[in-house]
Each structure stands twice: as C-alpha cells, then as structure tokens.
Amino acid sequence: MSNPSQPASTPGDVVLIVDDEEDIRRLVSFNLDEAGFRVEAVDTGAGALTAAVRLKPAVFVLDLMLPDVSGTEVCRRLRADPDLADAAILMLTARGDEYDRVLGFEVGADDYVVKPFSVRELVMRVKGLAVRARERRLARGASDEGRRLRWRGLEIDPVRHRVTIDGGDLALRPLEYKLLAIFIEHPGRVFSRTELLQEVWGISPDTNTRTVDTHIRRLRERLATYSEAIETVHGFGYRLRDPS
C-alpha cells in the first residue's frame, strides 16, 4: 500500500526529451508514454529552451552532444530560469568518462545515464526524478521561514535555492550551493573528501579528490569576507567553523 504522505509522480507529468538521434527519441518517448508521462521531444538545444518555457516539464532527458547548443549549456540556462527551478534534469549521453559526469553534475544535472542504457532502468530513474520535482514544487509552496539555514551573515533559503550574504544576494553555481548547504546544515562536522563526493556530487569515491579541493577554493573566493568560514582540517577534510 502506498504512503499517502509520500509525494508521487503525477500521471501526465511532462517529460521533455532532447536528443538529436531519432531512434533514441522514439525509443524513450514510447516507453515513457507507456509509463503514463506526457512526452514531448526535440532534436536541438534551441528547441529545448523554447519548449521548456511553453511546457514547464517536470523532467528533462537531455543529451550532451547536440548540433547547436551543447547539453551542458542548455542545463545551465534551465537552472538559471526561476520558472524551471523545480524541474529535474537527467543527462543521457554516450560520454561516460569522469570529466563529463562531474561537469554534468556541476552545471545542475540531477542524474546521469550513459548510452547504451537499459530502457527499464531509465524509466525508473525518470519516475524517481518526477517525484523529486514534485517534492520541490510542494516545498516551494510551503512556508519555509523556519527551514532557512544561517551562519553569521550567511543565509540559505533551501526552497528558493537563494543565498544571501549580509543581506545581499550571492550568486553560486549549483555545486557551490550544495557544498555551502551541507556545511551550514552541519556546522563543526568534518567532512572527508570522499564523503563530499558522495553527498554533493553523488559519484563514487574513486574520482580524483582534487575535484573537491578545486570547488572548495572557488566557494571560498565567492564567500569573500566569509572565506574563513570553511576550514581545512589537514589529513581529514573540511568543516564549517563554529559561528560563536
């Protein structure tokens, strides 16, 4: 029996498929349609951006290698649009090396599937992402004042994905936002690089840990006068200093 308090994908949730391979579009469209989704498909990045405004999809299935605008650039633009902030993005691509996976998550992807793929698994992943998108919509509509995260003059609104520093807006990239949020949620806790890769990037710990160090450095630069908030614990990892 389903839990009535658990969000679920809604019958008719819109999924937008963005892929320049006609066979892939047909295969994925057919199976998602059979699963109960409303499916639209386009073959260019420009077409995706236009359709996104009209359809407000719950989930994007987005190829990296498109003939005009790259999939990573499409992802960046989608994440920059407040009207599409709740949507989930699954990257579906033949490029499965570590660099491309990390880049996909860095620009805001929620999931990453490498071609060739299992259609059944893809449908299950899209269903899970539709649930995540619904959770975001529900959270956005709820009262969120008590959920705000604070550390001295830094404040995170987790519903609107908004960060302020001493009252002014602070623009962060998706992974920088996730890093800051996990630190502010757990002040004083030391996170190893392996833990951060798993919690923030959602990838295996065999990935080069310099990825973490690079993003910590960038986050410190953006925090400016609050750069000392994130402390290096030599031999272990990083933590957010106690605010007292």
Buried (B, 14 or more C-beta within 10 A) or exposed (E): EEEEEEBBBBEEBBBBBBBBBEEBBEBBBEBBEEBEBBBBBBBBBEBBBEBBEEBBBBBBBBBBEBEEBBBBBBBBBBBEEEEBBBBBBBBBBEBEEEEBBBBBBBBBBBBBBBEEBEEEEBBEBBBBBBBBBBBBBEBEEEEEEEEBBEBEBBBBBBBEBBBBBEEEEBEBBBBBBBBBBBBBEEBEEEBBBBBBBBEBBBBEEEBEBEBBBEBBEBBBEBBEEBEEBBBEEEEEBBBBBEEE
